[in-house]
Amino acid sequence: MRRHTALTLAALALVAVTALLGGAASALAASSPSGCRATVTSRNWRAILGHEPTAARATASVKAFLKLGYKGTKVEIRGCGDYAVVIESPEFSKFQVRNAFALENAKAKLVVSYARPPATAAKPGNVVVVFGHTPTLAQAVALLKKVAASGWRETDIGYGGPHDWKVVWPGVPGAKSDQVVRDTLKLGYLVELELA
């Protein structure tokens, strides 16, 4: 019992420090070169089938998914060498549809995560749950798959700066942040919270 209490206290201390530094992290991302800015224009939820480091690999991945019957698969340019392979659909706004699609793909050993429409994540009072930082996109993809397979499917990869890729869950109401910290600790994740 004491060990769990100590972990909870450590997580809460980390949350407080991260909240204070959240502005600095946002400033770092804003100061990244213009080539690292995402050009996401979607207004719908997207199922993320994968991330690739080059446009050529992402295009090849899209072609492979189209041959398998994944209609509407396309490349979403995230910037900084991140090309997401996605399916965009207004149907993914329904939890039941997202869950069914993810479970269907899990049978084929494909881990699917979901990205919200960009405008919905930054509401006042929302937080971004950060599951971890990695120095490379490939490591972030591996962490994203692990997190999504654990049940947090509304997660994505964000660019925090040079050699800083992070796995994030955006758009979480701040009032739920304590519960999120407790739930993630139970499965071994020591998360950070950033202001949206």
C-alpha positions in Angstrom: 0.0 0.0 0.0 2.8 2.4 0.8 4.5 1.8 -2.5 1.3 2.7 -4.4 0.9 5.9 -2.3 4.5 6.9 -3.0 4.0 6.3 -6.7 0.8 8.4 -6.7 2.6 11.2 -4.8 5.5 11.1 -7.3 3.0 11.2 -10.2 1.1 14.2 -8.7 4.4 16.0 -8.2 5.4 15.4 -11.8 2.0 16.7 -12.9 2.5 19.9 -11.0 6.0 20.5 -12.5 4.8 19.6 -16.0 1.9 22.1 -15.7 4.3 24.8 -14.8 6.6 24.0 -17.7 3.7 23.5 -20.1 4.1 27.0 -21.5 7.8 26.3 -22.2 7.0 23.2 -24.1 4.5 25.0 -26.2 7.0 27.7 -26.9 9.5 25.1 -28.0 7.1 23.5 -30.4 6.1 26.9 -31.7 9.7 27.8 -32.4 10.4 24.7 -34.5 11.3 25.3 -38.1 8.4 25.9 -40.5 9.1 22.5 -42.2 8.1 20.9 -38.9 4.6 22.3 -38.8 1.8 19.9 -39.4 -0.6 20.7 -42.3 -3.6 18.8 -40.9 -6.8 20.1 -42.4 -9.1 17.4 -41.3 -12.5 18.1 -39.6 -13.2 14.5 -38.7 -11.8 11.8 -36.5 -9.1 9.7 -38.2 -8.1 6.1 -37.6 -4.3 6.0 -37.5 -3.0 2.9 -39.2 0.6 3.8 -38.9 3.4 6.4 -39.0 6.2 6.5 -41.6 9.4 8.6 -41.7 9.2 9.4 -45.5 6.5 10.2 -48.0 7.5 7.3 -50.2 7.1 4.8 -47.4 3.8 6.3 -46.4 2.5 6.2 -50.0 3.6 2.5 -50.3 1.8 1.8 -47.0 -1.4 3.5 -48.3 -1.3 1.4 -51.5 -0.9 -1.8 -49.4 -3.9 -0.9 -47.2 -6.0 0.0 -50.3 -5.2 -3.5 -51.8 -6.4 -5.0 -48.5 -9.8 -3.2 -48.8 -9.1 -0.2 -46.4 -11.1 2.3 -48.5 -10.2 6.0 -48.0 -6.7 5.4 -46.7 -4.5 8.4 -47.2 -1.3 10.1 -46.1 -1.5 12.9 -43.5 1.6 15.1 -43.4 2.4 15.8 -39.8 5.8 17.5 -40.4 9.3 16.8 -39.1 9.4 13.5 -41.0 6.1 12.1 -39.7 3.7 10.9 -42.3 0.6 9.3 -40.7 -1.4 6.7 -42.7 -5.0 7.4 -41.8 -8.6 6.8 -42.7 -10.8 9.8 -42.1 -14.5 9.4 -41.5 -17.3 11.3 -39.6 -18.4 7.8 -38.4 -15.3 7.6 -36.2 -16.9 10.3 -34.0 -19.0 7.4 -32.5 -17.2 5.5 -29.8 -18.9 2.2 -30.8 -17.6 2.5 -34.4 -14.0 3.3 -33.2 -14.1 0.4 -30.8 -15.5 -2.1 -33.3 -12.9 -1.0 -36.0 -10.0 -1.3 -33.5 -11.2 -4.7 -32.2 -11.6 -6.0 -35.8 -8.1 -4.9 -36.7 -6.6 -6.3 -33.4 -7.6 -9.8 -34.7 -5.2 -9.1 -37.6 -2.5 -7.9 -35.2 -2.9 -4.3 -36.3 -3.0 -1.7 -33.5 -5.2 1.2 -34.4 -5.3 4.5 -32.6 -7.5 7.6 -33.3 -6.9 11.3 -33.7 -9.6 13.8 -32.9 -10.4 16.7 -35.2 -7.7 19.2 -34.4 -10.1 21.9 -33.2 -11.6 19.7 -30.5 -8.5 19.0 -28.4 -7.7 22.5 -27.1 -10.8 23.5 -25.2 -10.3 25.6 -22.0 -9.7 23.3 -19.0 -8.6 20.4 -21.1 -5.2 18.7 -20.6 -2.9 16.6 -22.8 -1.8 13.3 -21.2 1.7 12.5 -22.2 2.6 8.8 -21.9 6.3 9.3 -22.7 9.0 11.0 -24.7 11.3 9.3 -27.1 14.2 10.5 -29.3 13.0 9.0 -32.5 9.7 8.6 -34.4 10.2 4.8 -34.6 10.4 4.6 -30.8 7.3 6.8 -30.4 5.4 4.5 -32.8 6.4 1.5 -30.7 5.2 3.3 -27.5 2.0 4.4 -29.2 1.2 0.8 -30.2 1.8 -0.4 -26.6 -0.4 2.4 -25.2 -3.2 1.9 -27.7 -3.1 -1.9 -27.1 -3.6 -1.1 -23.4 -6.9 0.6 -24.2 -6.0 4.2 -24.7 -6.8 4.4 -28.4 -7.4 8.1 -28.7 -3.7 8.6 -28.5 -1.3 10.0 -31.1 2.2 11.1 -31.7 3.3 14.7 -31.1 6.5 16.6 -31.9 8.0 18.3 -28.9 11.2 19.5 -30.5 14.5 18.1 -31.9 14.8 14.5 -30.8 11.6 14.7 -28.7 8.6 12.7 -30.0 5.9 12.1 -27.5 2.8 9.9 -27.2 -0.1 12.0 -26.3 -3.8 11.8 -25.4 -5.2 15.2 -26.1 -8.6 16.7 -25.2 -8.9 15.2 -21.7 -11.1 17.3 -19.4 -8.9 18.6 -16.5 -11.5 17.5 -14.0 -10.7 13.9 -14.9 -6.9 14.2 -14.7 -6.6 12.7 -11.2 -8.5 9.6 -12.3 -6.4 9.3 -15.4 -3.2 9.4 -13.4 -4.6 6.7 -11.1 -5.7 4.5 -14.0 -2.5 4.8 -15.9 -0.4 4.1 -12.8 -2.3 0.8 -12.3 -0.9 -0.3 -15.7 2.6 1.0 -15.1 2.5 4.3 -17.0 3.9 7.4 -15.2 2.2 10.1 -17.3 2.7 13.8 -17.5 -0.1 16.4 -17.9 0.2 19.5 -20.1 -2.3 22.3 -20.5 -4.1 22.0 -23.8 
